[in-house]
Amino acid sequence: MGKTVICKLVYFSDFNHYEIYEKPITNETYIKFERDPLSKHFLDSINITI
């Protein structure tokens, strides 16, 4: 599984959980990029520079 797929799974899981329970799973901040929203700390943890 690639990094993009993992980013999307985390985002959509967090988003869906918030819709149902009004609480996020990760308490993460997401940054809007051209194609996908990305977790701010996920980028740090996998050492990607943009």
CHARMM-style PDB file with segment names, atoms N, HN, CA, C and O in Angstrom:
ATOM      1  N   MET     1       0.852  -1.169   0.000  1.00  0.00      PROA
ATOM      2  CA  MET     1       0.000   0.000   0.000  1.00  0.00      PROA
ATOM      3  C   MET     1       0.898   1.231   0.000  1.00  0.00      PROA
ATOM      4  O   MET     1       1.862   1.314   0.761  1.00  0.00      PROA
ATOM      5  N   GLY     2       0.567   2.182  -0.863  1.00  0.00      PROA
ATOM      6  HN  GLY     2      -0.216   2.115  -1.481  1.00  0.00      PROA
ATOM      7  CA  GLY     2       1.384   3.373  -0.983  1.00  0.00      PROA
ATOM      8  C   GLY     2       1.029   4.452   0.028  1.00  0.00      PROA
ATOM      9  O   GLY     2       0.016   4.371   0.723  1.00  0.00      PROA
ATOM     10  N   LYS     3       1.884   5.462   0.093  1.00  0.00      PROA
ATOM     11  HN  LYS     3       2.706   5.528  -0.471  1.00  0.00      PROA
ATOM     12  CA  LYS     3       1.686   6.570   1.030  1.00  0.00      PROA
ATOM     13  C   LYS     3       0.407   7.345   0.731  1.00  0.00      PROA
ATOM     14  O   LYS     3      -0.275   7.799   1.649  1.00  0.00      PROA
ATOM     15  N   THR     4       0.083   7.495  -0.546  1.00  0.00      PROA
ATOM     16  HN  THR     4       0.637   7.125  -1.292  1.00  0.00      PROA
ATOM     17  CA  THR     4      -1.129   8.221  -0.917  1.00  0.00      PROA
ATOM     18  C   THR     4      -2.373   7.507  -0.417  1.00  0.00      PROA
ATOM     19  O   THR     4      -3.292   8.142   0.099  1.00  0.00      PROA
ATOM     20  N   VAL     5      -2.405   6.194  -0.565  1.00  0.00      PROA
ATOM     21  HN  VAL     5      -1.658   5.677  -0.983  1.00  0.00      PROA
ATOM     22  CA  VAL     5      -3.551   5.406  -0.112  1.00  0.00      PROA
ATOM     23  C   VAL     5      -3.704   5.496   1.403  1.00  0.00      PROA
ATOM     24  O   VAL     5      -4.817   5.623   1.913  1.00  0.00      PROA
ATOM     25  N   ILE     6      -2.596   5.430   2.112  1.00  0.00      PROA
ATOM     26  HN  ILE     6      -1.692   5.326   1.698  1.00  0.00      PROA
ATOM     27  CA  ILE     6      -2.640   5.529   3.572  1.00  0.00      PROA
ATOM     28  C   ILE     6      -3.162   6.899   3.996  1.00  0.00      PROA
ATOM     29  O   ILE     6      -3.989   6.995   4.903  1.00  0.00      PROA
ATOM     30  N   CYS     7      -2.687   7.953   3.348  1.00  0.00      PROA
ATOM     31  HN  CYS     7      -2.015   7.876   2.612  1.00  0.00      PROA
ATOM     32  CA  CYS     7      -3.165   9.312   3.664  1.00  0.00      PROA
ATOM     33  C   CYS     7      -4.667   9.423   3.454  1.00  0.00      PROA
ATOM     34  O   CYS     7      -5.373   9.992   4.287  1.00  0.00      PROA
ATOM     35  N   LYS     8      -5.154   8.885   2.351  1.00  0.00      PROA
ATOM     36  HN  LYS     8      -4.581   8.423   1.674  1.00  0.00      PROA
ATOM     37  CA  LYS     8      -6.583   8.960   2.059  1.00  0.00      PROA
ATOM     38  C   LYS     8      -7.401   8.149   3.056  1.00  0.00      PROA
ATOM     39  O   LYS     8      -8.453   8.604   3.505  1.00  0.00      PROA
ATOM     40  N   LEU     9      -6.933   6.959   3.406  1.00  0.00      PROA
ATOM     41  HN  LEU     9      -6.078   6.589   3.040  1.00  0.00      PROA
ATOM     42  CA  LEU     9      -7.654   6.128   4.374  1.00  0.00      PROA
ATOM     43  C   LEU     9      -7.759   6.808   5.732  1.00  0.00      PROA
ATOM     44  O   LEU     9      -8.814   6.776   6.366  1.00  0.00      PROA
ATOM     45  N   VAL    10      -6.678   7.416   6.174  1.00  0.00      PROA
ATOM     46  HN  VAL    10      -5.821   7.441   5.658  1.00  0.00      PROA
ATOM     47  CA  VAL    10      -6.691   8.107   7.464  1.00  0.00      PROA
ATOM     48  C   VAL    10      -7.650   9.285   7.415  1.00  0.00      PROA
ATOM     49  O   VAL    10      -8.441   9.484   8.337  1.00  0.00      PROA
ATOM     50  N   TYR    11      -7.586  10.065   6.347  1.00  0.00      PROA
ATOM     51  HN  TYR    11      -6.943   9.904   5.598  1.00  0.00      PROA
ATOM     52  CA  TYR    11      -8.466  11.234   6.230  1.00  0.00      PROA
ATOM     53  C   TYR    11      -9.938  10.822   6.211  1.00  0.00      PROA
ATOM     54  O   TYR    11     -10.740  11.351   6.981  1.00  0.00      PROA
ATOM     55  N   PHE    12     -10.293   9.889   5.345  1.00  0.00      PROA
ATOM     56  HN  PHE    12      -9.641   9.458   4.720  1.00  0.00      PROA
ATOM     57  CA  PHE    12     -11.701   9.507   5.228  1.00  0.00      PROA
ATOM     58  C   PHE    12     -12.216   8.800   6.478  1.00  0.00      PROA
ATOM     59  O   PHE    12     -13.377   8.971   6.848  1.00  0.00      PROA
ATOM     60  N   SER    13     -11.376   8.017   7.124  1.00  0.00      PROA
ATOM     61  HN  SER    13     -10.433   7.878   6.823  1.00  0.00      PROA
ATOM     62  CA  SER    13     -11.782   7.388   8.387  1.00  0.00      PROA
ATOM     63  C   SER    13     -12.055   8.448   9.445  1.00  0.00      PROA
ATOM     64  O   SER    13     -13.061   8.390  10.152  1.00  0.00      PROA
ATOM     65  N   ASP    14     -11.165   9.399   9.544  1.00  0.00      PROA
ATOM     66  HN  ASP    14     -10.348   9.446   8.970  1.00  0.00      PROA
ATOM     67  CA  ASP    14     -11.326  10.487  10.507  1.00  0.00      PROA
ATOM     68  C   ASP    14     -12.576  11.307  10.197  1.00  0.00      PROA
ATOM     69  O   ASP    14     -13.345  11.644  11.098  1.00  0.00      PROA
ATOM     70  N   PHE    15     -12.773  11.624   8.929  1.00  0.00      PROA
ATOM     71  HN  PHE    15     -12.149  11.351   8.197  1.00  0.00      PROA
ATOM     72  CA  PHE    15     -13.917  12.425   8.505  1.00  0.00      PROA
ATOM     73  C   PHE    15     -15.236  11.699   8.789  1.00  0.00      PROA
ATOM     74  O   PHE    15     -16.170  12.294   9.325  1.00  0.00      PROA
ATOM     75  N   ASN    16     -15.310  10.428   8.433  1.00  0.00      PROA
ATOM     76  HN  ASN    16     -14.551   9.944   7.997  1.00  0.00      PROA
ATOM     77  CA  ASN    16     -16.539   9.659   8.659  1.00  0.00      PROA
ATOM     78  C   ASN    16     -16.841   9.500  10.145  1.00  0.00      PROA
ATOM     79  O   ASN    16     -17.999   9.597  10.553  1.00  0.00      PROA
ATOM     80  N   HSD    17     -15.835   9.263  10.944  1.00  0.00      PROA
ATOM     81  HN  HSD    17     -14.894   9.184  10.613  1.00  0.00      PROA
ATOM     82  CA  HSD    17     -16.028   9.135  12.388  1.00  0.00      PROA
ATOM     83  C   HSD    17     -16.546  10.454  12.961  1.00  0.00      PROA
ATOM     84  O   HSD    17     -17.421  10.459  13.828  1.00  0.00      PROA
ATOM     85  N   TYR    18     -16.008  11.560  12.478  1.00  0.00      PROA
ATOM     86  HN  TYR    18     -15.298  11.556  11.774  1.00  0.00      PROA
ATOM     87  CA  TYR    18     -16.462  12.875  12.950  1.00  0.00      PROA
ATOM     88  C   TYR    18     -17.925  13.120  12.586  1.00  0.00      PROA
ATOM     89  O   TYR    18     -18.686  13.661  13.389  1.00  0.00      PROA
ATOM     90  N   GLU    19     -18.317  12.722  11.374  1.00  0.00      PROA
ATOM     91  HN  GLU    19     -17.699  12.283  10.722  1.00  0.00      PROA
ATOM     92  CA  GLU    19     -19.716  12.899  10.953  1.00  0.00      PROA
ATOM     93  C   GLU    19     -20.681  12.151  11.870  1.00  0.00      PROA
ATOM     94  O   GLU    19     -21.759  12.658  12.181  1.00  0.00      PROA
ATOM     95  N   ILE    20     -20.307  10.969  12.296  1.00  0.00      PROA
ATOM     96  HN  ILE    20     -19.431  10.557  12.043  1.00  0.00      PROA
ATOM     97  CA  ILE    20     -21.193  10.133  13.105  1.00  0.00      PROA
ATOM     98  C   ILE    20     -21.160  10.526  14.581  1.00  0.00      PROA
ATOM     99  O   ILE    20     -22.208  10.692  15.205  1.00  0.00      PROA
ATOM    100  N   TYR    21     -19.947  10.677  15.141  1.00  0.00      PROA
ATOM    101  HN  TYR    21     -19.095  10.543  14.634  1.00  0.00      PROA
ATOM    102  CA  TYR    21     -19.803  10.867  16.590  1.00  0.00      PROA
ATOM    103  C   TYR    21     -19.431  12.287  17.017  1.00  0.00      PROA
ATOM    104  O   TYR    21     -19.350  12.580  18.210  1.00  0.00      PROA
ATOM    105  N   GLU    22     -19.206  13.157  16.046  1.00  0.00      PROA
ATOM    106  HN  GLU    22     -19.271  12.918  15.077  1.00  0.00      PROA
ATOM    107  CA  GLU    22     -18.786  14.538  16.290  1.00  0.00      PROA
ATOM    108  C   GLU    22     -17.482  14.633  17.071  1.00  0.00      PROA
ATOM    109  O   GLU    22     -17.244  15.604  17.789  1.00  0.00      PROA
ATOM    110  N   LYS    23     -16.653  13.627  16.924  1.00  0.00      PROA
ATOM    111  HN  LYS    23     -16.847  12.838  16.340  1.00  0.00      PROA
ATOM    112  CA  LYS    23     -15.305  13.602  17.504  1.00  0.00      PROA
ATOM    113  C   LYS    23     -14.375  12.947  16.498  1.00  0.00      PROA
ATOM    114  O   LYS    23     -14.683  11.867  15.992  1.00  0.00      PROA
ATOM    115  N   PRO    24     -13.240  13.574  16.194  1.00  0.00      PROA
ATOM    116  CA  PRO    24     -12.300  12.934  15.277  1.00  0.00      PROA
ATOM    117  C   PRO    24     -11.561  11.787  15.966  1.00  0.00      PROA
ATOM    118  O   PRO    24     -11.477  11.737  17.193  1.00  0.00      PROA
ATOM    119  N   ILE    25     -11.040  10.889  15.178  1.00  0.00      PROA
ATOM    120  HN  ILE    25     -11.109  10.930  14.181  1.00  0.00      PROA
ATOM    121  CA  ILE    25     -10.255   9.773  15.706  1.00  0.00      PROA
ATOM    122  C   ILE    25      -8.852  10.253  16.070  1.00  0.00      PROA
ATOM    123  O   ILE    25      -8.319   9.899  17.122  1.00  0.00      PROA
ATOM    124  N   THR    26      -8.268  11.050  15.203  1.00  0.00      PROA
ATOM    125  HN  THR    26      -8.701  11.337  14.349  1.00  0.00      PROA
ATOM    126  CA  THR    26      -6.852  11.392  15.328  1.00  0.00      PROA
ATOM    127  C   THR    26      -6.563  12.752  15.949  1.00  0.00      PROA
ATOM    128  O   THR    26      -5.442  12.992  16.398  1.00  0.00      PROA
ATOM    129  N   ASN    27      -7.547  13.646  15.986  1.00  0.00      PROA
ATOM    130  HN  ASN    27      -8.457  13.451  15.621  1.00  0.00      PROA
ATOM    131  CA  ASN    27      -7.316  15.041  16.402  1.00  0.00      PROA
ATOM    132  C   ASN    27      -6.229  15.698  15.565  1.00  0.00      PROA
ATOM    133  O   ASN    27      -5.468  16.533  16.053  1.00  0.00      PROA
ATOM    134  N   GLU    28      -6.172  15.315  14.321  1.00  0.00      PROA
ATOM    135  HN  GLU    28      -6.791  14.636  13.925  1.00  0.00      PROA
ATOM    136  CA  GLU    28      -5.149  15.783  13.398  1.00  0.00      PROA
ATOM    137  C   GLU    28      -5.634  17.014  12.642  1.00  0.00      PROA
ATOM    138  O   GLU    28      -6.835  17.206  12.449  1.00  0.00      PROA
ATOM    139  N   THR    29      -4.689  17.841  12.219  1.00  0.00      PROA
ATOM    140  HN  THR    29      -3.714  17.685  12.375  1.00  0.00      PROA
ATOM    141  CA  THR    29      -4.965  18.981  11.362  1.00  0.00      PROA
ATOM    142  C   THR    29      -4.660  18.566   9.931  1.00  0.00      PROA
ATOM    143  O   THR    29      -3.597  18.013   9.651  1.00  0.00      PROA
ATOM    144  N   TYR    30      -5.592  18.833   9.031  1.00  0.00      PROA
ATOM    145  HN  TYR    30      -6.456  19.283   9.258  1.00  0.00      PROA
ATOM    146  CA  TYR    30      -5.400  18.463   7.628  1.00  0.00      PROA
ATOM    147  C   TYR    30      -5.121  19.711   6.812  1.00  0.00      PROA
ATOM    148  O   TYR    30      -5.697  20.772   7.053  1.00  0.00      PROA
ATOM    149  N   ILE    31      -4.229  19.569   5.843  1.00  0.00      PROA
ATOM    150  HN  ILE    31      -3.761  18.707   5.647  1.00  0.00      PROA
ATOM    151  CA  ILE    31      -3.823  20.668   4.983  1.00  0.00      PROA
ATOM    152  C   ILE    31      -4.354  20.387   3.587  1.00  0.00      PROA
ATOM    153  O   ILE    31      -4.204  19.280   3.072  1.00  0.00      PROA
ATOM    154  N   LYS    32      -4.977  21.393   2.973  1.00  0.00      PROA
ATOM    155  HN  LYS    32      -5.099  22.293   3.392  1.00  0.00      PROA
ATOM    156  CA  LYS    32      -5.509  21.229   1.626  1.00  0.00      PROA
ATOM    157  C   LYS    32      -4.380  21.354   0.611  1.00  0.00      PROA
ATOM    158  O   LYS    32      -3.671  22.359   0.560  1.00  0.00      PROA
ATOM    159  N   PHE    33      -4.234  20.308  -0.191  1.00  0.00      PROA
ATOM    160  HN  PHE    33      -4.810  19.492  -0.149  1.00  0.00      PROA
ATOM    161  CA  PHE    33      -3.287  20.331  -1.297  1.00  0.00      PROA
ATOM    162  C   PHE    33      -4.068  20.208  -2.595  1.00  0.00      PROA
ATOM    163  O   PHE    33      -5.289  20.055  -2.575  1.00  0.00      PROA
ATOM    164  N   GLU    34      -3.382  20.273  -3.706  1.00  0.00      PROA
ATOM    165  HN  GLU    34      -2.390  20.398  -3.723  1.00  0.00      PROA
ATOM    166  CA  GLU    34      -4.040  20.279  -5.017  1.00  0.00      PROA
ATOM    167  C   GLU    34      -4.957  19.068  -5.215  1.00  0.00      PROA
ATOM    168  O   GLU    34      -6.078  19.220  -5.701  1.00  0.00      PROA
ATOM    169  N   ARG    35      -4.501  17.882  -4.852  1.00  0.00      PROA
ATOM    170  HN  ARG    35      -3.591  17.758  -4.457  1.00  0.00      PROA
ATOM    171  CA  ARG    35      -5.291  16.673  -5.103  1.00  0.00      PROA
ATOM    172  C   ARG    35      -6.035  16.166  -3.878  1.00  0.00      PROA
ATOM    173  O   ARG    35      -7.200  15.779  -3.971  1.00  0.00      PROA
ATOM    174  N   ASP    36      -5.371  16.167  -2.737  1.00  0.00      PROA
ATOM    175  HN  ASP    36      -4.425  16.481  -2.661  1.00  0.00      PROA
ATOM    176  CA  ASP    36      -5.939  15.547  -1.545  1.00  0.00      PROA
ATOM    177  C   ASP    36      -5.627  16.368  -0.303  1.00  0.00      PROA
ATOM    178  O   ASP    36      -4.646  17.111  -0.278  1.00  0.00      PROA
ATOM    179  N   PRO    37      -6.449  16.237   0.716  1.00  0.00      PROA
ATOM    180  CA  PRO    37      -6.060  16.790   2.016  1.00  0.00      PROA
ATOM    181  C   PRO    37      -5.037  15.853   2.657  1.00  0.00      PROA
ATOM    182  O   PRO    37      -5.167  14.631   2.572  1.00  0.00      PROA
ATOM    183  N   LEU    38      -4.037  16.422   3.287  1.00  0.00      PROA
ATOM    184  HN  LEU    38      -3.931  17.414   3.355  1.00  0.00      PROA
ATOM    185  CA  LEU    38      -3.008  15.616   3.934  1.00  0.00      PROA
ATOM    186  C   LEU    38      -2.863  16.018   5.388  1.00  0.00      PROA
ATOM    187  O   LEU    38      -3.011  17.187   5.746  1.00  0.00      PROA
ATOM    188  N   SER    39      -2.574  15.044   6.209  1.00  0.00      PROA
ATOM    189  HN  SER    39      -2.453  14.095   5.919  1.00  0.00      PROA
ATOM    190  CA  SER    39      -2.343  15.279   7.616  1.00  0.00      PROA
ATOM    191  C   SER    39      -1.011  16.001   7.797  1.00  0.00      PROA
ATOM    192  O   SER    39       0.004  15.599   7.227  1.00  0.00      PROA
ATOM    193  N   LYS    40      -1.022  17.048   8.578  1.00  0.00      PROA
ATOM    194  HN  LYS    40      -1.846  17.374   9.041  1.00  0.00      PROA
ATOM    195  CA  LYS    40       0.193  17.826   8.806  1.00  0.00      PROA
ATOM    196  C   LYS    40       1.296  16.975   9.421  1.00  0.00      PROA
ATOM    197  O   LYS    40       2.440  17.030   8.970  1.00  0.00      PROA
ATOM    198  N   HSD    41       0.972  16.197  10.432  1.00  0.00      PROA
ATOM    199  HN  HSD    41       0.043  16.152  10.798  1.00  0.00      PROA
ATOM    200  CA  HSD    41       1.981  15.393  11.106  1.00  0.00      PROA
ATOM    201  C   HSD    41       2.347  14.119  10.348  1.00  0.00      PROA
ATOM    202  O   HSD    41       3.427  13.567  10.559  1.00  0.00      PROA
ATOM    203  N   PHE    42       1.474  13.652   9.479  1.00  0.00      PROA
ATOM    204  HN  PHE    42       0.597  14.101   9.308  1.00  0.00      PROA
ATOM    205  CA  PHE    42       1.795  12.479   8.676  1.00  0.00      PROA
ATOM    206  C   PHE    42       2.953  12.794   7.749  1.00  0.00      PROA
ATOM    207  O   PHE    42       3.844  11.966   7.560  1.00  0.00      PROA
ATOM    208  N   LEU    43       2.944  13.992   7.168  1.00  0.00      PROA
ATOM    209  HN  LEU    43       2.220  14.664   7.322  1.00  0.00      PROA
ATOM    210  CA  LEU    43       4.049  14.388   6.290  1.00  0.00      PROA
ATOM    211  C   LEU    43       5.370  14.392   7.057  1.00  0.00      PROA
ATOM    212  O   LEU    43       6.397  13.961   6.534  1.00  0.00      PROA
ATOM    213  N   ASP    44       5.340  14.873   8.286  1.00  0.00      PROA
ATOM    214  HN  ASP    44       4.505  15.222   8.712  1.00  0.00      PROA
ATOM    215  CA  ASP    44       6.559  14.874   9.107  1.00  0.00      PROA
ATOM    216  C   ASP    44       7.022  13.452   9.419  1.00  0.00      PROA
ATOM    217  O   ASP    44       8.218  13.162   9.404  1.00  0.00      PROA
ATOM    218  N   SER    45       6.075  12.580   9.698  1.00  0.00      PROA
ATOM    219  HN  SER    45       5.103  12.815   9.710  1.00  0.00      PROA
ATOM    220  CA  SER    45       6.440  11.218  10.126  1.00  0.00      PROA
ATOM    221  C   SER    45       7.000  10.374   8.997  1.00  0.00      PROA
ATOM    222  O   SER    45       7.762   9.442   9.256  1.00  0.00      PROA
ATOM    223  N   ILE    46       6.646  10.669   7.742  1.00  0.00      PROA
ATOM    224  HN  ILE    46       6.027  11.425   7.532  1.00  0.00      PROA
ATOM    225  CA  ILE    46       7.193   9.883   6.638  1.00  0.00      PROA
ATOM    226  C   ILE    46       8.281  10.640   5.895  1.00  0.00      PROA
ATOM    227  O   ILE    46       8.725  10.210   4.831  1.00  0.00      PROA
ATOM    228  N   ASN    47       8.710  11.762   6.451  1.00  0.00      PROA
ATOM    229  HN  ASN    47       8.349  12.111   7.316  1.00  0.00      PROA
ATOM    230  CA  ASN    47       9.824  12.557   5.938  1.00  0.00      PROA
ATOM    231  C   ASN    47       9.628  13.008   4.495  1.00  0.00      PROA
ATOM    232  O   ASN    47      10.516  12.836   3.661  1.00  0.00      PROA
ATOM    233  N   ILE    48       8.472  13.582   4.203  1.00  0.00      PROA
ATOM    234  HN  ILE    48       7.750  13.722   4.881  1.00  0.00      PROA
ATOM    235  CA  ILE    48       8.205  14.148   2.880  1.00  0.00      PROA
ATOM    236  C   ILE    48       8.338  15.657   2.993  1.00  0.00      PROA
ATOM    237  O   ILE    48       7.831  16.272   3.931  1.00  0.00      PROA
ATOM    238  N   THR    49       9.012  16.230   2.044  1.00  0.00      PROA
ATOM    239  HN  THR    49       9.424  15.730   1.282  1.00  0.00      PROA
ATOM    240  CA  THR    49       9.077  17.686   1.983  1.00  0.00      PROA
ATOM    241  C   THR    49       8.319  18.138   0.760  1.00  0.00      PROA
ATOM    242  O   THR    49       8.446  17.552  -0.315  1.00  0.00      PROA
ATOM    243  N   ILE    50       7.532  19.180   0.925  1.00  0.00      PROA
ATOM    244  HN  ILE    50       7.429  19.656   1.798  1.00  0.00      PROA
ATOM    245  CA  ILE    50       6.740  19.693  -0.203  1.00  0.00      PROA
ATOM    246  C   ILE    50       7.119  21.132  -0.428  1.00  0.00      PROA
ATOM    247  OT1 ILE    50       6.583  21.779  -1.327  1.00  0.00      PROA
TER     248      ILE     50
END
